[in-house]
Amino acid sequence: MSQEHPAAGHEFDRDTRVDKRADGEFTATFTDGWTTFTSHPNGGYVLGTALNALGQTLSQPDPLVVSAFYLRPAAPGTAILRTETIREGRRTATGAVVVEQGGKEIMRATATYGDLSAEGRELHLEGPPDLPSPEDCHVPAEFSGEVEGVTIARRIEYRYPERPGWLDGDKNGRPHVDFWMRFADGRDADVHALPAMVDFAVPAVLEIGEFGTITVELSTHVRARPAPGWLACRVYTKHVSHGLHEEDMEIWDGQGTLVAQARQLAMLV
């Protein structure tokens, strides 16, 4: 089985900790430290907790692809996580995890794990975001502390090449944003954090005047083990219709390696 990832003094590890209760069954406690504008814990944080349980169930070390469906909002408090091994193969292992609170299912995810140390062809038709260094980027004052009710703003640091227009009421922007991101407490990203971090971006549709979004489904591909340090991110939306939009995200490490991709379908609020 994969190795457990014990808390190492960092907030993400402590707050995504799971305790094994029986074969395939774990408990966790969602904290109020990762809430978004909806006042509920961020969906990526919930998924990161769920994968902490699933990763202990499967034999391969690295999540390769994850698909999560969000059925109800999570709430701070105790959750039960039930895992299932679907298939153990030579190169990949596939499993599922269900997260329940108050006797109701709030999220269901399926994931395939493998080994990202395997070597193979590298071909990228588009490179990482062309960003100034994090030190030369803009830190919005609104992001430099805790935004009222948005506690995740204290957990993640963001650096933008220029001040986002939506902060000043501009509704005519382009829903395409490049920025730097990292954990505020100094924790470096790894493959176990990336499926959560792809949901940590401020929604790009805020640039066209939308208030926010609620994730319906999130698919993530983890492409490489990231180097330590800041992550260069690209998030964008191309289509909005019927109260829904897609959001694509890429995460590249500081050495220019693509480490994660994601697409989610979300409802406009």
Buried (B, 14 or more C-beta within 10 A) or exposed (E): EBEEBEEEEBBBBBBBBBEBEEEBBBBBBBBBBBBBBBEBBBBBBBBBBBBBBBBBBBEBBBBBBBBBBBEBBBBBEEBBBBBEBEEEEEEBBBBBBBBBBEEEBBBBBBBBBBEBEEEEEEEEEEEBBEBEEBEEBBEBEEBEEEBEEBBBBBBBBBBBBEBBBBBEEBEEBEBEBBBBBBBBBEBBBBBBBBBBBBBBBBBBBBBBEBEBBBBBEBBBBBBBBBBEEBBBBBBBBEEBEEEEBBBBBBBBBBEEBBBBBBBBBBEBE
